[in-house]
Amino acid sequence: MADTVLIDAVGFLFCLILFSFISKRIKLPYVGLIIIPAAISLYTIGPEPFLFGIFLATGWHLLSVGVALIFPVDDL
């Protein structure tokens, strides 16, 4: 039991960190192509740490880009 929890936690963190870097380096429409299949897979499969890490990282990037577009901040 403890082994699977550790593997799930490591897998979640790996996907979260990996897709945080990936989503910052690819164009915005391609990020949408990553998050939509991850969301559909989470809905159909259920809670999966790898998919949740992908979904959380790409969703966070989309949220920060969207907020930056709506509320632009001038550099000081």
PQR file with spaces between the fields and no chain letter, atoms N, CA, C, O and H, PARSE charges and radii, in Angstrom:
ATOM       1  N    MET     1       0.820   -1.196    0.000 -0.4000 1.5000
ATOM       2  CA   MET     1       0.000    0.000    0.000 -0.0000 2.0000
ATOM       3  C    MET     1       0.866    1.263    0.000  0.5500 1.7000
ATOM       4  O    MET     1       0.616    2.196   -0.763 -0.5500 1.4000
ATOM       5  N    ALA     2       1.878    1.283    0.856 -0.4000 1.5000
ATOM       6  CA   ALA     2       2.735    2.464    0.932 -0.0000 2.0000
ATOM       7  C    ALA     2       3.545    2.641   -0.346  0.5500 1.7000
ATOM       8  O    ALA     2       3.856    3.766   -0.737 -0.5500 1.4000
ATOM       9  H    ALA     2       2.081    0.525    1.476  0.4000 1.0000
ATOM      10  N    ASP     3       3.888    1.532   -0.997 -0.4000 1.5000
ATOM      11  CA   ASP     3       4.644    1.631   -2.244 -0.0000 2.0000
ATOM      12  C    ASP     3       3.830    2.298   -3.336  0.5500 1.7000
ATOM      13  O    ASP     3       4.352    3.130   -4.077 -0.5500 1.4000
ATOM      14  H    ASP     3       3.636    0.618   -0.679  0.4000 1.0000
ATOM      15  N    THR     4       2.555    1.944   -3.444 -0.4000 1.5000
ATOM      16  CA   THR     4       1.727    2.538   -4.494 -0.0000 2.0000
ATOM      17  C    THR     4       1.467    4.013   -4.223  0.5500 1.7000
ATOM      18  O    THR     4       1.383    4.804   -5.163 -0.5500 1.4000
ATOM      19  H    THR     4       2.130    1.268   -2.842  0.4000 1.0000
ATOM      20  N    VAL     5       1.340    4.396   -2.964 -0.4000 1.5000
ATOM      21  CA   VAL     5       1.148    5.809   -2.636 -0.0000 2.0000
ATOM      22  C    VAL     5       2.392    6.603   -3.010  0.5500 1.7000
ATOM      23  O    VAL     5       2.287    7.701   -3.557 -0.5500 1.4000
ATOM      24  H    VAL     5       1.409    3.754   -2.201  0.4000 1.0000
ATOM      25  N    LEU     6       3.543    6.067   -2.727 -0.4000 1.5000
ATOM      26  CA   LEU     6       4.793    6.741   -3.070 -0.0000 2.0000
ATOM      27  C    LEU     6       4.968    6.834   -4.583  0.5500 1.7000
ATOM      28  O    LEU     6       5.383    7.872   -5.098 -0.5500 1.4000
ATOM      29  H    LEU     6       3.628    5.175   -2.283  0.4000 1.0000
ATOM      30  N    ILE     7       4.658    5.770   -5.285 -0.4000 1.5000
ATOM      31  CA   ILE     7       4.763    5.773   -6.749 -0.0000 2.0000
ATOM      32  C    ILE     7       3.784    6.774   -7.347  0.5500 1.7000
ATOM      33  O    ILE     7       4.132    7.495   -8.283 -0.5500 1.4000
ATOM      34  H    ILE     7       4.321    4.926   -4.867  0.4000 1.0000
ATOM      35  N    ASP     8       2.570    6.827   -6.823 -0.4000 1.5000
ATOM      36  CA   ASP     8       1.587    7.791   -7.316 -0.0000 2.0000
ATOM      37  C    ASP     8       2.031    9.225   -7.041  0.5500 1.7000
ATOM      38  O    ASP     8       1.874   10.096   -7.897 -0.5500 1.4000
ATOM      39  H    ASP     8       2.287    6.242   -6.063  0.4000 1.0000
ATOM      40  N    ALA     9       2.580    9.477   -5.861 -0.4000 1.5000
ATOM      41  CA   ALA     9       3.036   10.823   -5.525 -0.0000 2.0000
ATOM      42  C    ALA     9       4.204   11.247   -6.409  0.5500 1.7000
ATOM      43  O    ALA     9       4.247   12.381   -6.886 -0.5500 1.4000
ATOM      44  H    ALA     9       2.708    8.770   -5.166  0.4000 1.0000
ATOM      45  N    VAL    10       5.137   10.350   -6.624 -0.4000 1.5000
ATOM      46  CA   VAL    10       6.285   10.663   -7.484 -0.0000 2.0000
ATOM      47  C    VAL    10       5.829   10.866   -8.927  0.5500 1.7000
ATOM      48  O    VAL    10       6.311   11.770   -9.609 -0.5500 1.4000
ATOM      49  H    VAL    10       5.102    9.429   -6.237  0.4000 1.0000
ATOM      50  N    GLY    11       4.912   10.037   -9.389 -0.4000 1.5000
ATOM      51  CA   GLY    11       4.383   10.192  -10.745 -0.0000 2.0000
ATOM      52  C    GLY    11       3.647   11.501  -10.931  0.5500 1.7000
ATOM      53  O    GLY    11       3.782   12.152  -11.967 -0.5500 1.4000
ATOM      54  H    GLY    11       4.520    9.303   -8.835  0.4000 1.0000
ATOM      55  N    PHE    12       2.863   11.894   -9.927 -0.4000 1.5000
ATOM      56  CA   PHE    12       2.152   13.170   -9.990 -0.0000 2.0000
ATOM      57  C    PHE    12       3.142   14.327  -10.058  0.5500 1.7000
ATOM      58  O    PHE    12       3.008   15.207  -10.908 -0.5500 1.4000
ATOM      59  H    PHE    12       2.753   11.366   -9.085  0.4000 1.0000
ATOM      60  N    LEU    13       4.126   14.330   -9.177 -0.4000 1.5000
ATOM      61  CA   LEU    13       5.101   15.421   -9.166 -0.0000 2.0000
ATOM      62  C    LEU    13       5.923   15.461  -10.447  0.5500 1.7000
ATOM      63  O    LEU    13       6.232   16.541  -10.951 -0.5500 1.4000
ATOM      64  H    LEU    13       4.234   13.615   -8.487  0.4000 1.0000
ATOM      65  N    PHE    14       6.280   14.300  -10.978 -0.4000 1.5000
ATOM      66  CA   PHE    14       7.029   14.246  -12.228 -0.0000 2.0000
ATOM      67  C    PHE    14       6.221   14.867  -13.365  0.5500 1.7000
ATOM      68  O    PHE    14       6.737   15.700  -14.110 -0.5500 1.4000
ATOM      69  H    PHE    14       6.029   13.422  -10.570  0.4000 1.0000
ATOM      70  N    CYS    15       4.961   14.465  -13.501 -0.4000 1.5000
ATOM      71  CA   CYS    15       4.125   15.017  -14.574 -0.0000 2.0000
ATOM      72  C    CYS    15       3.849   16.495  -14.363  0.5500 1.7000
ATOM      73  O    CYS    15       3.808   17.260  -15.326 -0.5500 1.4000
ATOM      74  H    CYS    15       4.542   13.788  -12.896  0.4000 1.0000
ATOM      75  N    LEU    16       3.660   16.904  -13.121 -0.4000 1.5000
ATOM      76  CA   LEU    16       3.415   18.312  -12.829 -0.0000 2.0000
ATOM      77  C    LEU    16       4.609   19.164  -13.239  0.5500 1.7000
ATOM      78  O    LEU    16       4.439   20.192  -13.895 -0.5500 1.4000
ATOM      79  H    LEU    16       3.693   16.282  -12.338  0.4000 1.0000
ATOM      80  N    ILE    17       5.800   18.754  -12.866 -0.4000 1.5000
ATOM      81  CA   ILE    17       7.003   19.520  -13.197 -0.0000 2.0000
ATOM      82  C    ILE    17       7.290   19.466  -14.694  0.5500 1.7000
ATOM      83  O    ILE    17       7.604   20.488  -15.305 -0.5500 1.4000
ATOM      84  H    ILE    17       5.938   17.919  -12.333  0.4000 1.0000
ATOM      85  N    LEU    18       7.185   18.287  -15.281 -0.4000 1.5000
ATOM      86  CA   LEU    18       7.465   18.133  -16.707 -0.0000 2.0000
ATOM      87  C    LEU    18       6.521   18.975  -17.557  0.5500 1.7000
ATOM      88  O    LEU    18       6.968   19.700  -18.446 -0.5500 1.4000
ATOM      89  H    LEU    18       6.930   17.457  -14.785  0.4000 1.0000
ATOM      90  N    PHE    19       5.227   18.886  -17.292 -0.4000 1.5000
ATOM      91  CA   PHE    19       4.284   19.623  -18.118 -0.0000 2.0000
ATOM      92  C    PHE    19       4.224   21.101  -17.758  0.5500 1.7000
ATOM      93  O    PHE    19       3.707   21.892  -18.547 -0.5500 1.4000
ATOM      94  H    PHE    19       4.864   18.298  -16.570  0.4000 1.0000
ATOM      95  N    SER    20       4.731   21.499  -16.606 -0.4000 1.5000
ATOM      96  CA   SER    20       4.887   22.922  -16.326 -0.0000 2.0000
ATOM      97  C    SER    20       5.926   23.519  -17.267  0.5500 1.7000
ATOM      98  O    SER    20       5.724   24.603  -17.814 -0.5500 1.4000
ATOM      99  H    SER    20       5.151   20.856  -15.966  0.4000 1.0000
ATOM     100  N    PHE    21       7.032   22.815  -17.454 -0.4000 1.5000
ATOM     101  CA   PHE    21       8.057   23.287  -18.383 -0.0000 2.0000
ATOM     102  C    PHE    21       7.582   23.201  -19.832  0.5500 1.7000
ATOM     103  O    PHE    21       7.823   24.116  -20.619 -0.5500 1.4000
ATOM     104  H    PHE    21       7.196   21.935  -17.009  0.4000 1.0000
ATOM     105  N    ILE    22       6.916   22.121  -20.181 -0.4000 1.5000
ATOM     106  CA   ILE    22       6.459   21.937  -21.561 -0.0000 2.0000
ATOM     107  C    ILE    22       5.428   22.986  -21.941  0.5500 1.7000
ATOM     108  O    ILE    22       5.504   23.559  -23.028 -0.5500 1.4000
ATOM     109  H    ILE    22       6.720   21.378  -19.542  0.4000 1.0000
ATOM     110  N    SER    23       4.461   23.248  -21.062 -0.4000 1.5000
ATOM     111  CA   SER    23       3.393   24.179  -21.413 -0.0000 2.0000
ATOM     112  C    SER    23       3.898   25.608  -21.551  0.5500 1.7000
ATOM     113  O    SER    23       3.276   26.409  -22.250 -0.5500 1.4000
ATOM     114  H    SER    23       4.399   22.782  -20.179  0.4000 1.0000
ATOM     115  N    LYS    24       5.003   25.949  -20.907 -0.4000 1.5000
ATOM     116  CA   LYS    24       5.568   27.289  -21.058 -0.0000 2.0000
ATOM     117  C    LYS    24       6.329   27.445  -22.365  0.5500 1.7000
ATOM     118  O    LYS    24       6.559   28.568  -22.813 -0.5500 1.4000
ATOM     119  H    LYS    24       5.508   25.299  -20.339  0.4000 1.0000
ATOM     120  N    ARG    25       6.718   26.350  -22.976 -0.4000 1.5000
ATOM     121  CA   ARG    25       7.556   26.411  -24.167 -0.0000 2.0000
ATOM     122  C    ARG    25       6.812   26.176  -25.476  0.5500 1.7000
ATOM     123  O    ARG    25       7.375   26.383  -26.551 -0.5500 1.4000
ATOM     124  H    ARG    25       6.531   25.438  -22.612  0.4000 1.0000
ATOM     125  N    ILE    26       5.559   25.748  -25.402 -0.4000 1.5000
ATOM     126  CA   ILE    26       4.799   25.534  -26.630 -0.0000 2.0000
ATOM     127  C    ILE    26       3.734   26.609  -26.756  0.5500 1.7000
ATOM     128  O    ILE    26       3.410   27.295  -25.787 -0.5500 1.4000
ATOM     129  H    ILE    26       5.101   25.579  -24.529  0.4000 1.0000
ATOM     130  N    LYS    27       3.197   26.749  -27.951 -0.4000 1.5000
ATOM     131  CA   LYS    27       2.197   27.780  -28.206 -0.0000 2.0000
ATOM     132  C    LYS    27       0.889   27.434  -27.513  0.5500 1.7000
ATOM     133  O    LYS    27       0.608   26.272  -27.216 -0.5500 1.4000
ATOM     134  H    LYS    27       3.459   26.192  -28.738  0.4000 1.0000
ATOM     135  N    LEU    28       0.107   28.458  -27.265 -0.4000 1.5000
ATOM     136  CA   LEU    28      -1.118   28.321  -26.477 -0.0000 2.0000
ATOM     137  C    LEU    28      -2.135   27.339  -27.059  0.5500 1.7000
ATOM     138  O    LEU    28      -2.713   26.575  -26.286 -0.5500 1.4000
ATOM     139  H    LEU    28       0.335   29.402  -27.506  0.4000 1.0000
ATOM     140  N    PRO    29      -2.392   27.307  -28.372 -0.5600 1.5000
ATOM     141  CA   PRO    29      -3.361   26.319  -28.872  0.2800 2.0000
ATOM     142  C    PRO    29      -2.929   24.875  -28.633  0.5500 1.7000
ATOM     143  O    PRO    29      -3.772   23.996  -28.456 -0.5500 1.4000
ATOM     144  N    TYR    30      -1.631   24.629  -28.628 -0.4000 1.5000
ATOM     145  CA   TYR    30      -1.153   23.271  -28.387 -0.0000 2.0000
ATOM     146  C    TYR    30      -1.319   22.864  -26.929  0.5500 1.7000
ATOM     147  O    TYR    30      -1.464   21.681  -26.623 -0.5500 1.4000
ATOM     148  H    TYR    30      -0.946   25.344  -28.773  0.4000 1.0000
ATOM     149  N    VAL    31      -1.297   23.843  -26.035 -0.4000 1.5000
ATOM     150  CA   VAL    31      -1.573   23.548  -24.628 -0.0000 2.0000
ATOM     151  C    VAL    31      -3.014   23.068  -24.491  0.5500 1.7000
ATOM     152  O    VAL    31      -3.305   22.174  -23.696 -0.5500 1.4000
ATOM     153  H    VAL    31      -1.179   24.804  -26.284  0.4000 1.0000
ATOM     154  N    GLY    32      -3.905   23.664  -25.264 -0.4000 1.5000
ATOM     155  CA   GLY    32      -5.295   23.206  -25.271 -0.0000 2.0000
ATOM     156  C    GLY    32      -5.431   21.787  -25.782  0.5500 1.7000
ATOM     157  O    GLY    32      -6.300   21.037  -25.339 -0.5500 1.4000
ATOM     158  H    GLY    32      -3.669   24.390  -25.909  0.4000 1.0000
ATOM     159  N    LEU    33      -4.566   21.422  -26.720 -0.4000 1.5000
ATOM     160  CA   LEU    33      -4.590   20.046  -27.224 -0.0000 2.0000
ATOM     161  C    LEU    33      -4.053   19.049  -26.204  0.5500 1.7000
ATOM     162  O    LEU    33      -4.287   17.847  -26.332 -0.5500 1.4000
ATOM     163  H    LEU    33      -3.859   22.032  -27.080  0.4000 1.0000
ATOM     164  N    ILE    34      -3.349   19.528  -25.211 -0.4000 1.5000
ATOM     165  CA   ILE    34      -2.869   18.649  -24.140 -0.0000 2.0000
ATOM     166  C    ILE    34      -3.904   18.540  -23.033  0.5500 1.7000
ATOM     167  O    ILE    34      -4.153   17.449  -22.519 -0.5500 1.4000
ATOM     168  H    ILE    34      -3.159   20.504  -25.107  0.4000 1.0000
ATOM     169  N    ILE    35      -4.512   19.669  -22.660 -0.4000 1.5000
ATOM     170  CA   ILE    35      -5.398   19.662  -21.495 -0.0000 2.0000
ATOM     171  C    ILE    35      -6.735   18.981  -21.782  0.5500 1.7000
ATOM     172  O    ILE    35      -7.309   18.361  -20.887 -0.5500 1.4000
ATOM     173  H    ILE    35      -4.310   20.555  -23.077  0.4000 1.0000
ATOM     174  N    ILE    36      -7.233   19.082  -22.998 -0.4000 1.5000
ATOM     175  CA   ILE    36      -8.539   18.478  -23.307 -0.0000 2.0000
ATOM     176  C    ILE    36      -8.493   16.951  -23.225  0.5500 1.7000
ATOM     177  O    ILE    36      -9.360   16.370  -22.572 -0.5500 1.4000
ATOM     178  H    ILE    36      -6.766   19.586  -23.725  0.4000 1.0000
ATOM     179  N    PRO    37      -7.528   16.271  -23.852 -0.5600 1.5000
ATOM     180  CA   PRO    37      -7.481   14.808  -23.668  0.2800 2.0000
ATOM     181  C    PRO    37      -7.212   14.394  -22.221  0.5500 1.7000
ATOM     182  O    PRO    37      -7.712   13.366  -21.764 -0.5500 1.4000
ATOM     183  N    ALA    38      -6.421   15.197  -21.499 -0.4000 1.5000
ATOM     184  CA   ALA    38      -6.173   14.872  -20.092 -0.0000 2.0000
ATOM     185  C    ALA    38      -7.458   14.982  -19.282  0.5500 1.7000
ATOM     186  O    ALA    38      -7.717   14.147  -18.415 -0.5500 1.4000
ATOM     187  H    ALA    38      -6.015   16.032  -21.870  0.4000 1.0000
ATOM     188  N    ALA    39      -8.264   16.000  -19.557 -0.4000 1.5000
ATOM     189  CA   ALA    39      -9.530   16.163  -18.842 -0.0000 2.0000
ATOM     190  C    ALA    39     -10.509   15.048  -19.186  0.5500 1.7000
ATOM     191  O    ALA    39     -11.188   14.520  -18.305 -0.5500 1.4000
ATOM     192  H    ALA    39      -8.054   16.678  -20.262  0.4000 1.0000
ATOM     193  N    ILE    40     -10.583   14.690  -20.455 -0.4000 1.5000
ATOM     194  CA   ILE    40     -11.482   13.602  -20.861 -0.0000 2.0000
ATOM     195  C    ILE    40     -11.033   12.284  -20.242  0.5500 1.7000
ATOM     196  O    ILE    40     -11.860   11.492  -19.789 -0.5500 1.4000
ATOM     197  H    ILE    40     -10.031   15.119  -21.171  0.4000 1.0000
ATOM     198  N    SER    41      -9.742   12.054  -20.224 -0.4000 1.5000
ATOM     199  CA   SER    41      -9.230   10.821  -19.619 -0.0000 2.0000
ATOM     200  C    SER    41      -9.483   10.785  -18.118  0.5500 1.7000
ATOM     201  O    SER    41      -9.824    9.735  -17.572 -0.5500 1.4000
ATOM     202  H    SER    41      -9.071   12.697  -20.592  0.4000 1.0000
ATOM     203  N    LEU    42      -9.320   11.917  -17.448 -0.4000 1.5000
ATOM     204  CA   LEU    42      -9.628   11.963  -16.021 -0.0000 2.0000
ATOM     205  C    LEU    42     -11.098   11.681  -15.767  0.5500 1.7000
ATOM     206  O    LEU    42     -11.448   11.013  -14.794 -0.5500 1.4000
ATOM     207  H    LEU    42      -9.043   12.770  -17.892  0.4000 1.0000
ATOM     208  N    TYR    43     -11.952   12.185  -16.636 -0.4000 1.5000
ATOM     209  CA   TYR    43     -13.387   11.960  -16.471 -0.0000 2.0000
ATOM     210  C    TYR    43     -13.749   10.498  -16.697  0.5500 1.7000
ATOM     211  O    TYR    43     -14.565    9.940  -15.963 -0.5500 1.4000
ATOM     212  H    TYR    43     -11.668   12.727  -17.426  0.4000 1.0000
ATOM     213  N    THR    44     -13.152    9.878  -17.704 -0.4000 1.5000
ATOM     214  CA   THR    44     -13.524    8.497  -18.020 -0.0000 2.0000
ATOM     215  C    THR    44     -12.806    7.476  -17.142  0.5500 1.7000
ATOM     216  O    THR    44     -13.419    6.503  -16.704 -0.5500 1.4000
ATOM     217  H    THR    44     -12.490   10.331  -18.300  0.4000 1.0000
ATOM     218  N    ILE    45     -11.526    7.682  -16.881 -0.4000 1.5000
ATOM     219  CA   ILE    45     -10.750    6.717  -16.102 -0.0000 2.0000
ATOM     220  C    ILE    45     -10.958    6.906  -14.606  0.5500 1.7000
ATOM     221  O    ILE    45     -11.044    5.935  -13.853 -0.5500 1.4000
ATOM     222  H    ILE    45     -11.028    8.472  -17.237  0.4000 1.0000
ATOM     223  N    GLY    46     -11.038    8.149  -14.187 -0.4000 1.5000
ATOM     224  CA   GLY    46     -11.135    8.436  -12.762 -0.0000 2.0000
ATOM     225  C    GLY    46      -9.837    9.033  -12.265  0.5500 1.7000
ATOM     226  O    GLY    46      -8.984    9.425  -13.062 -0.5500 1.4000
ATOM     227  H    GLY    46     -10.968    8.937  -14.798  0.4000 1.0000
ATOM     228  N    PRO    47      -9.682    9.105  -10.959 -0.5600 1.5000
ATOM     229  CA   PRO    47      -8.478    9.745  -10.417  0.2800 2.0000
ATOM     230  C    PRO    47      -7.206    8.980  -10.775  0.5500 1.7000
ATOM     231  O    PRO    47      -7.029    7.819  -10.404 -0.5500 1.4000
ATOM     232  N    GLU    48      -6.356    9.643  -11.483 -0.4000 1.5000
ATOM     233  CA   GLU    48      -5.080    9.070  -11.919 -0.0000 2.0000
ATOM     234  C    GLU    48      -4.010   10.138  -11.691  0.5500 1.7000
ATOM     235  O    GLU    48      -4.109   11.222  -12.267 -0.5500 1.4000
ATOM     236  H    GLU    48      -6.500   10.586  -11.784  0.4000 1.0000
ATOM     237  N    PRO    49      -3.001    9.872  -10.879 -0.5600 1.5000
ATOM     238  CA   PRO    49      -2.017   10.904  -10.527  0.2800 2.0000
ATOM     239  C    PRO    49      -1.273   11.488  -11.726  0.5500 1.7000
ATOM     240  O    PRO    49      -1.007   12.690  -11.759 -0.5500 1.4000
ATOM     241  N    PHE    50      -0.939   10.664  -12.700 -0.4000 1.5000
ATOM     242  CA   PHE    50      -0.212   11.159  -13.868 -0.0000 2.0000
ATOM     243  C    PHE    50      -1.071   12.150  -14.658  0.5500 1.7000
ATOM     244  O    PHE    50      -0.604   13.226  -15.033 -0.5500 1.4000
ATOM     245  H    PHE    50      -1.155    9.688  -12.674  0.4000 1.0000
ATOM     246  N    LEU    51      -2.314   11.782  -14.905 -0.4000 1.5000
ATOM     247  CA   LEU    51      -3.212   12.662  -15.654 -0.0000 2.0000
ATOM     248  C    LEU    51      -3.525   13.930  -14.874  0.5500 1.7000
ATOM     249  O    LEU    51      -3.630   15.011  -15.453 -0.5500 1.4000
ATOM     250  H    LEU    51      -2.693   10.908  -14.601  0.4000 1.0000
ATOM     251  N    PHE    52      -3.674   13.797  -13.558 -0.4000 1.5000
ATOM     252  CA   PHE    52      -3.963   14.982  -12.753 -0.0000 2.0000
ATOM     253  C    PHE    52      -2.785   15.949  -12.761  0.5500 1.7000
ATOM     254  O    PHE    52      -2.993   17.162  -12.767 -0.5500 1.4000
ATOM     255  H    PHE    52      -3.588   12.919  -13.088  0.4000 1.0000
ATOM     256  N    GLY    53      -1.561   15.444  -12.760 -0.4000 1.5000
ATOM     257  CA   GLY    53      -0.393   16.314  -12.859 -0.0000 2.0000
ATOM     258  C    GLY    53      -0.348   17.056  -14.183  0.5500 1.7000
ATOM     259  O    GLY    53      -0.029   18.244  -14.225 -0.5500 1.4000
ATOM     260  H    GLY    53      -1.392   14.458  -12.755  0.4000 1.0000
ATOM     261  N    ILE    54      -0.669   16.356  -15.263 -0.4000 1.5000
ATOM     262  CA   ILE    54      -0.716   16.991  -16.585 -0.0000 2.0000
ATOM     263  C    ILE    54      -1.808   18.049  -16.625  0.5500 1.7000
ATOM     264  O    ILE    54      -1.585   19.166  -17.094 -0.5500 1.4000
ATOM     265  H    ILE    54      -0.928   15.391  -15.229  0.4000 1.0000
ATOM     266  N    PHE    55      -2.995   17.691  -16.130 -0.4000 1.5000
ATOM     267  CA   PHE    55      -4.135   18.604  -16.149 -0.0000 2.0000
ATOM     268  C    PHE    55      -3.867   19.837  -15.294  0.5500 1.7000
ATOM     269  O    PHE    55      -4.175   20.955  -15.709 -0.5500 1.4000
ATOM     270  H    PHE    55      -3.176   16.784  -15.749  0.4000 1.0000
ATOM     271  N    LEU    56      -3.303   19.649  -14.123 -0.4000 1.5000
ATOM     272  CA   LEU    56      -3.043   20.764  -13.220 -0.0000 2.0000
ATOM     273  C    LEU    56      -1.982   21.705  -13.783  0.5500 1.7000
ATOM     274  O    LEU    56      -2.139   22.924  -13.708 -0.5500 1.4000
ATOM     275  H    LEU    56      -3.053   18.741  -13.786  0.4000 1.0000
ATOM     276  N    ALA    57      -0.919   21.166  -14.337 -0.4000 1.5000
ATOM     277  CA   ALA    57       0.162   22.005  -14.866 -0.0000 2.0000
ATOM     278  C    ALA    57      -0.295   22.812  -16.077  0.5500 1.7000
ATOM     279  O    ALA    57      -0.032   24.012  -16.155 -0.5500 1.4000
ATOM     280  H    ALA    57      -0.791   20.176  -14.398  0.4000 1.0000
ATOM     281  N    THR    58      -0.971   22.168  -17.017 -0.4000 1.5000
ATOM     282  CA   THR    58      -1.408   22.896  -18.214 -0.0000 2.0000
ATOM     283  C    THR    58      -2.547   23.856  -17.884  0.5500 1.7000
ATOM     284  O    THR    58      -2.628   24.939  -18.463 -0.5500 1.4000
ATOM     285  H    THR    58      -1.184   21.193  -16.954  0.4000 1.0000
ATOM     286  N    GLY    59      -3.418   23.475  -16.972 -0.4000 1.5000
ATOM     287  CA   GLY    59      -4.495   24.376  -16.565 -0.0000 2.0000
ATOM     288  C    GLY    59      -3.970   25.605  -15.856  0.5500 1.7000
ATOM     289  O    GLY    59      -4.475   26.709  -16.059 -0.5500 1.4000
ATOM     290  H    GLY    59      -3.353   22.595  -16.502  0.4000 1.0000
ATOM     291  N    TRP    60      -2.962   25.420  -15.030 -0.4000 1.5000
ATOM     292  CA   TRP    60      -2.359   26.553  -14.333 -0.0000 2.0000
ATOM     293  C    TRP    60      -1.711   27.511  -15.331  0.5500 1.7000
ATOM     294  O    TRP    60      -1.794   28.729  -15.171 -0.5500 1.4000
ATOM     295  H    TRP    60      -2.552   24.523  -14.865  0.4000 1.0000
ATOM     296  N    HIS    61      -1.075   26.968  -16.346 -0.4000 1.5000
ATOM     297  CA   HIS    61      -0.463   27.816  -17.376 -0.0000 2.0000
ATOM     298  C    HIS    61      -1.541   28.579  -18.149  0.5500 1.7000
ATOM     299  O    HIS    61      -1.389   29.774  -18.403 -0.5500 1.4000
ATOM     300  H    HIS    61      -1.008   25.979  -16.476  0.4000 1.0000
ATOM     301  N    LEU    62      -2.620   27.903  -18.520 -0.4000 1.5000
ATOM     302  CA   LEU    62      -3.704   28.582  -19.231 -0.0000 2.0000
ATOM     303  C    LEU    62      -4.327   29.677  -18.371  0.5500 1.7000
ATOM     304  O    LEU    62      -4.670   30.744  -18.881 -0.5500 1.4000
ATOM     305  H    LEU    62      -2.744   26.932  -18.314  0.4000 1.0000
ATOM     306  N    LEU    63      -4.475   29.426  -17.089 -0.4000 1.5000
ATOM     307  CA   LEU    63      -5.031   30.427  -16.183 -0.0000 2.0000
ATOM     308  C    LEU    63      -4.121   31.644  -16.083  0.5500 1.7000
ATOM     309  O    LEU    63      -4.603   32.775  -16.141 -0.5500 1.4000
ATOM     310  H    LEU    63      -4.197   28.559  -16.675  0.4000 1.0000
ATOM     311  N    SER    64      -2.833   31.438  -15.937 -0.4000 1.5000
ATOM     312  CA   SER    64      -1.924   32.579  -15.809 -0.0000 2.0000
ATOM     313  C    SER    64      -1.826   33.375  -17.110  0.5500 1.7000
ATOM     314  O    SER    64      -1.714   34.601  -17.078 -0.5500 1.4000
ATOM     315  H    SER    64      -2.441   30.519  -15.891  0.4000 1.0000
ATOM     316  N    VAL    65      -1.866   32.692  -18.249 -0.4000 1.5000
ATOM     317  CA   VAL    65      -1.849   33.403  -19.534 -0.0000 2.0000
ATOM     318  C    VAL    65      -3.148   34.183  -19.724  0.5500 1.7000
ATOM     319  O    VAL    65      -3.129   35.326  -20.180 -0.5500 1.4000
ATOM     320  H    VAL    65      -1.957   31.696  -18.275  0.4000 1.0000
ATOM     321  N    GLY    66      -4.266   33.568  -19.378 -0.4000 1.5000
ATOM     322  CA   GLY    66      -5.554   34.255  -19.502 -0.0000 2.0000
ATOM     323  C    GLY    66      -5.647   35.484  -18.624  0.5500 1.7000
ATOM     324  O    GLY    66      -6.141   36.523  -19.064 -0.5500 1.4000
ATOM     325  H    GLY    66      -4.282   32.639  -19.008  0.4000 1.0000
ATOM     326  N    VAL    67      -5.185   35.386  -17.398 -0.4000 1.5000
ATOM     327  CA   VAL    67      -5.204   36.538  -16.493 -0.0000 2.0000
ATOM     328  C    VAL    67      -4.267   37.625  -17.002  0.5500 1.7000
ATOM     329  O    VAL    67      -4.588   38.809  -16.904 -0.5500 1.4000
ATOM     330  H    VAL    67      -4.784   34.542  -17.041  0.4000 1.0000
ATOM     331  N    ALA    68      -3.122   37.245  -17.541 -0.4000 1.5000
ATOM     332  CA   ALA    68      -2.183   38.233  -18.081 -0.0000 2.0000
ATOM     333  C    ALA    68      -2.765   38.945  -19.303  0.5500 1.7000
ATOM     334  O    ALA    68      -2.481   40.121  -19.527 -0.5500 1.4000
ATOM     335  H    ALA    68      -2.862   36.283  -17.621  0.4000 1.0000
ATOM     336  N    LEU    69      -3.575   38.241  -20.092 -0.4000 1.5000
ATOM     337  CA   LEU    69      -4.206   38.886  -21.249 -0.0000 2.0000
ATOM     338  C    LEU    69      -5.341   39.813  -20.829  0.5500 1.7000
ATOM     339  O    LEU    69      -5.522   40.878  -21.419 -0.5500 1.4000
ATOM     340  H    LEU    69      -3.806   37.285  -19.910  0.4000 1.0000
ATOM     341  N    ILE    70      -6.098   39.419  -19.822 -0.4000 1.5000
ATOM     342  CA   ILE    70      -7.230   40.233  -19.378 -0.0000 2.0000
ATOM     343  C    ILE    70      -6.763   41.441  -18.575  0.5500 1.7000
ATOM     344  O    ILE    70      -7.272   42.547  -18.759 -0.5500 1.4000
ATOM     345  H    ILE    70      -5.951   38.553  -19.343  0.4000 1.0000
ATOM     346  N    PHE    71      -5.804   41.234  -17.694 -0.4000 1.5000
ATOM     347  CA   PHE    71      -5.289   42.297  -16.836 -0.0000 2.0000
ATOM     348  C    PHE    71      -3.796   42.488  -17.095  0.5500 1.7000
ATOM     349  O    PHE    71      -2.972   41.993  -16.327 -0.5500 1.4000
ATOM     350  H    PHE    71      -5.390   40.336  -17.545  0.4000 1.0000
ATOM     351  N    PRO    72      -3.438   43.198  -18.166 -0.5600 1.5000
ATOM     352  CA   PRO    72      -2.007   43.371  -18.458  0.2800 2.0000
ATOM     353  C    PRO    72      -1.326   44.237  -17.393  0.5500 1.7000
ATOM     354  O    PRO    72      -1.896   45.209  -16.898 -0.5500 1.4000
ATOM     355  N    VAL    73      -0.117   43.860  -17.064 -0.4000 1.5000
ATOM     356  CA   VAL    73       0.666   44.590  -16.071 -0.0000 2.0000
ATOM     357  C    VAL    73       1.838   45.244  -16.786  0.5500 1.7000
ATOM     358  O    VAL    73       2.602   44.587  -17.493 -0.5500 1.4000
ATOM     359  H    VAL    73       0.346   43.070  -17.466  0.4000 1.0000
ATOM     360  N    ASP    74       1.964   46.542  -16.589 -0.4000 1.5000
ATOM     361  CA   ASP    74       3.089   47.259  -17.189 -0.0000 2.0000
ATOM     362  C    ASP    74       4.334   47.021  -16.354  0.5500 1.7000
ATOM     363  O    ASP    74       4.290   47.050  -15.125 -0.5500 1.4000
ATOM     364  H    ASP    74       1.344   47.076  -16.014  0.4000 1.0000
ATOM     365  N    ASP    75       5.440   46.787  -17.037 -0.4000 1.5000
ATOM     366  CA   ASP    75       6.708   46.611  -16.325 -0.0000 2.0000
ATOM     367  C    ASP    75       7.161   47.947  -15.765  0.5500 1.7000
ATOM     368  O    ASP    75       7.016   48.988  -16.407 -0.5500 1.4000
ATOM     369  H    ASP    75       5.475   46.764  -18.036  0.4000 1.0000
ATOM     370  N    LEU    76       7.701   47.906  -14.577 -0.4000 1.5000
ATOM     371  CA   LEU    76       8.168   49.142  -13.937 -0.0000 2.0000
ATOM     372  C    LEU    76       9.591   49.439  -14.287  0.5500 1.7000
ATOM     373  O    LEU    76      10.142   50.442  -13.834 -0.5500 1.4000
ATOM     374  H    LEU    76       7.818   47.061  -14.055  0.4000 1.0000
